[in-house]
Amino acid sequence: MILNKIFRSHSIRKLYIFSLIGLIVMGMMSLSSAATRKKTTKASAPVSAKISNIKVWSGNDNTQVAFYFQGRAQYDVIALPDKKGFVVKSSNASDSDGDRVIPVNDGVITRIEVENIGSGCYITVRFTDVLDYKVSLENRDRNFPVIEIQRPGVSRSSEFPSKTQIAELKKSNKIVVIDPGHGGWHHGASGNGLVEKHVTMAAALQLKEKLDRIPGIKTFLTRDKNYNGGDYYVSLGRRRNIATELDADLFVSIHLNAPGSASMTSVRGTEIYYMKYGAASDAEAQRLANLENAADLDEAVITSASDPLTEVLKDERLVALNNQSSLAAGLILNKLLQTGSLQNRGVKHAQFAVLKCTVPSVLLELVFVTNPSEAQLLKDPVFMDDATSKMAGAVKEYFSINKGRPINVKPSTPSLDDILSGSGQ
């Protein structure tokens, strides 16, 4: 009888233990199943998006197409079988305007076709012929791809005078390259009814017209007004290369400023930058340089230690180049401040990608487009005429002071162009 009680007691304990283990296992399986269901549900139900706009910009050597989405779009870019175009295929973005055809006919693209398929769409871009193209934007955080198609029969070497023509031109002229900031898909800063890319182009054209009237000065623009009014984007690398290819005596990039916060509408003033190795003048200068550099599609922020120019810029052989850029910056700012309408924010330096030139170069932040009173100045033809006249006068004075571009390179050392191209190392 005692043995019987012991047996029953052991059986009850074993049954209790096994039951408890069973409950724990079932609970864990239930939690795992719920987590799996939650993950699967999230992945299988992508949030729908919409096509908000499709825009085309025709440039002198390429056409750029941007596809804007509202919401987080999922898409792939696929070449057509005949290589005469490509398709932007989205699984979750549709066009509220329905199926449509957008004629372009700019010598590069014939038309763009939009076809909604279920919750997604196909956007087909058709070329005039078999042409090279590149998807310049792979960063999905921007949520819109920009694609560039090479214009047929045009090489970049044909955009500007040949080396022989440049050499002949420079016998009696100083060459100035004027760079209207932004353009095309990249609007730049905006505020008070103004968009930076349009204002910088207008200012550049006025400055060019005034400089070309000065004997001994010849100017070129990085954005050609003959193509879409100059409203197309030129990469930062291409802009500075234009200055190098033209053997420019001065490179002037024109921009409008905006503060780090949209609420800071009272910030105002004029500042100008030149390239100098090392830390930026201040935190705001670094912020602005990072913003401008990161906007470029083709290049990463090129101020990293791996940049081949970084070591070169430390070299004392480029001190003269930096000094000449600083001189030009100071003269331009001082002349502009004579308008009496502008506040002095100073001559500063930061590693702007566009300023990594082999020629003296400056980047002007004319005024803050976000400031209502300064935006009114930009809308005033009298102010713009005065400001560009002052800039032209400063450039003329710069050339009267700086007769040449001494690089301080000893005869036994490579030339500056060799250093920057890597052939002299």
N, C-alpha and C positions, 0 to 999 in steps of 0.2 A: 504493500500500500504506500509506503514511503517512496519507493522507487517510482511508482506511478505518478505521484505528485511532482517528483523531480522532473520526470519526462515531460509532463504537461507544462511545467514552468519553463523548461528549455524551449519547447515548441512555441510557446506564446512569445518568448523573447525573440526567437529567430523570425517568426512571422512578422513581428513588429518592425524589426530591423529591415527585413526585405521590403516591406510595405513602404517604409520611410525612404529607402533608396529609390524605389520605383517612382514615388512622388517627385523626388528631386530631379531624376532623369527626365520625366515627362515635362516638368516645369522648364528645364533648360531647353528641351526640344521645342517647346511652345514659343519661348523667347526668341530662339534662333529663327524659327519659321516666320515670326512677326517681323523681325529685322529684315529678313530676305524679301518678304512681301513689300515692306516699306521702300527698300532700295529699288526693287524692280518697278514698282509703281512710279517712282520719281524718274527713272531712266526712260520709261516707256511713254511718258507723257510730256514731250518737249513743249515749252511755252511758245505759242504762235507769235509770229512777227509780221510786219508789213513792210513793203517797199515804199519808202517815203519820197525817194527821188532818184533819178538817173541823170547824171550830168556829163557833158562832153566838152573838153577844151582842146582846141586845135593849136598846136605850136609849130615852130619853124622846122623841127626835126622829128616831132612825134605828135600823136594824139593821145590824150589821157581820158579815161572813163572812170567815173566814181559811182558806186552803187551804195546808196544810203538806205539803212534799215531802221525801222522803229522796233525796239525790242531786240532780244538776243537772237540773231539769225544764225542758222547752221547752213553752210554753203561749201561747195567745191567749185574750182575753175577747171574746166575740161576742154581741151582742144577739139575742134571739129575734125572729122575724118579727112576732109580735103585740105586741112591746115589753113583754110581761108576764114578763120574766125575762131571763136571760143564760146562756151556756154557757162554761165554762172548758174549752177544747179543748187537750189535750196529746198530742203525737205520740210521747212516749217514757216517759210515766208511767202506771202502772196501779195498780189497787187490789187488794191481796192479799185483801181481804174479799169480792171479787167484786161483781157487780151488786147494787145495793141502793137502797132508798128511805129517806131520813131525814126524818121528819115534823117540821115546825117550828111552823106555825100560831100565829105571834105577832102577827098582824094586818098583817104586812109580807110574810113568806115563808110559803107554804103547805108546800112540801116541797123537798128536794134529791134529785136522782136521779143515781146513779153508774152508768155503763155502760162496761165495758172493751171496747175495739175493737182487736184485735191487740196491739201493744206499747204502745198509748196508751189514752186514755179520753176520754169526754165527761162533764163534771159540769154538770148542768142545774139552775139555781136558778129556781124558779117563784114569781112574785109573786101577791099577792091581786088586783092590778089593774095598770094601766099606771103605773109609778112611776119616779121619777128615781133614778139610781144613778151612782156614780163609782168608778173604780178608783183608790184612794188610793195604791197602791204600784206604781210603775213601775220601781223599783230592783231589777233581777234579782239583785243580790248578796245580797239577803235571802232569795231563793229561795221566797218565798210571797207571793201577792197578797192584799191585804185590800180588800174591796169594801163600800162603804156604800150602803144603800138608804134613801131618805127615807121616814119614816113618814107615811102619808096623813092629811090633815086636821090636821096639827100644824105650827105655825110656831114659830120660836124665840122670837118675841115673846110667845107664850102660856105659856112655861115658867115665868116668874116674874111678880111683880106688875107692873102697868102703871106708867107714869111718874107718873100721878096718885096711884095707891096708894102708890108709893114716897115721893112728896113728903109724903103724909099720915103715912106710917110714920115718916119722919125728923123729924117735929115733936117726937117724944118718944123716939126711939130712935137708937142708933148701929147701923149695919149692918156685919156682919162676914161676909165670904165665905170659907168654908173649902174648900180644894182638896185632896182625897185624891189623891195622885200616882198616875199610871199608870191601869190598868184595862183590861178586855177583852183584846184581842189582846196588849197590851203589859204583861207581868207585872212589869216592873221588876227590881230585884235580888232574889236569893234565896239562901238558905243556912240550914243547921240546921233544915230542915223548914218554913221560913217563906217566904212569897212577899210581896214588897213591896206589891203592889196590894191584897191583903186586909188587911194590917196597917194601911196608911194609911187605909183605909176605916173600920176599927174604931176607930182613934184619932180620926178626924174626927167620927164619930158621938158618941163620948164627949165630945169637946170641945164639939160643938154642944149636947148635952144640958146641959152645965154652964153654958155661956154664956147659953143661953135662960132659965136660972133667975135670971140677974142682971137686975134691973129696968133698963130703958133700953137693952138690947142685943137685937138680932134677928139671927139667923144664917141663912145659906143655904149649900147645898153645890153644888159644880160637878158632882158625880156624884149622881144621885138614887137613894136606896136602894129606892124603890118600883119600879124597873125592874131586874130581874135582880139584886137586892141591891146595885145600884150598880156591878156588874161590867161596865162597858163603857168604851170609850175616848173621851175628849173631847180635841179638838185643843188645843194650847197657846194658839193664838189665841183659840179659843172660851172657854177658861178665863179669860183676862185680860179678854175682852170682857164676860163675865158680871159681873165686878167693876165694870166701867165702867157697864154698863147699870143695875146696881142702885145706882149712886152710892155704892158701899161706902166706909166710913170706914177699913176695914182688910181686906187680903187676906192669908190665911195658907195657904201651900202646904206640905203635910206629906209628907216622903219618908223613906226609909231609905237609909243609905249603904253603899257597897261600895268596896274599894280597887281600884287599877288592875290588880292581879294576884290571881288566885284563890288563890295560895299565901300571901298576906299576911293570914292569919286572925287575927293578933294585933292588927291595927290596930283602934282603938276610939275612942270619944269622940263628943261632940255639937257640932255647928256650925250656924250659921244665916247666911243670906245675904240681902242686899238689893241692889237694882239701883243701879248707879252707872256713869256713863259713864267709859270709859277702860279701862286694863289691869286684869285681875282681881287680887285680893289676892295670889295666888301661882300657881304652875304647877298645883298640885292643884285649886285653885278653877276655873281655866280648863279643865282636863281634865273636871271634873264638869259644868260648864256646857255644854261641847261635846257630852258624852255625852247629857245630857238633851235638848238642842236637836235633835240629829241623830236622836233616836228618833221625832220627830214625823213623821207621814205627809204632812200638808198643807203644811208649810212647810219651806223650806230653813233652814239655820242663819241666823237673822236678825240676826246681829251684824255683817253686812257693811257696807261703806261706803255701799251703795246703799239701805240700810234708811231709810225716811223719818223714823223716830224718832231715828236716830243724831244728826243735827244738832240736833234739838230737845233731846236729853238733854245737850247741851253748854251749853244756855241757862241763864243764872243764875236764870231764873224757875222752874226746876225744882229748884233747890238746896234749897228748903224741903221739897219732896216727898221728896227723898233723905234729908234730915236726919230727917224723921218716920219713914221706913222704918228708918233706922239706930236710932232711939230704940226703936221697937217690937222690933226684933231683939235689942237689948241687954237689954231688960226680960224678954223670953221666955227668953233663954238663962240669965240670972242666976237666974230663978225655977226653971228646970229643974235647975240645978246644986245647988239646995238639997235635992234628993232624996238626995244623998250617994253615989249609985251611978254617976254619970256623970262623965266626964272632959271638961274644957273644951278644945275645939278653936277656940273664938273666934267673933267676929262677922266675917264676910268679905263681900266684894262681887264679883260677876261678872255678866256679861250673860246671865242666864237669860232665855230667850224669854218664859216664863210671867210674869216679873216686869215686863215692859214695860207697866205699867199707868198709868192716870191717877190712881191712888189709892195711898196708902202700902201697900207689899207686902213680904212676907218669905217665904223658903223655908227651912224647917227640915229638917235632916238629923238625925233624932232619935237614932239609934245605928247601928252597923254590924251589919247582919243577918248578915254573914259571920263575926262574932266570936262564938264559942260562949257566952261569959258574957253578952254583951249580948243575944244572941238569947233566952237564958233570961229576961232581964228582960221582953222583949216578950211572953213566954208567961205572965208572972206578972200576974194580975188586979190585985193590990195595987199593983204598980209602975205599970201603965197608968192606974189610977184616980188615983194620986198625980201622975203626969206630966201628965195632961190637966187635973187640978185646978190644978196650978202654972201651966200655960199660960193657963187661964181667968183666974186671978188676975193674970197679967201683962197680959192684954188689958184687964182692968178698970182696972189701974193706968195703963196707957197712955192710956186715955180720960180719966182724972182729971188727967193732966198735959197732954195735948194736947186742948184743948177744941174745936178746929176743924181745918180743913185749909187754912191760908193758902197761897196760891200765889205771893204777891208779884208779882202782875200789875198794872201801872199801868192806870188806867181807860181810857186811850187805846189800849191794846194788846189784841189778841184774847184770848179766854179760852183756858184750857189745852185744853179739849175741841176748840175750833176749831183750835188749833195742831196737835193730834194727828190730827185728821180731815183737815187740809190746807185747810180752808175759810178759815182766818185768814191764809193766806200769799199 
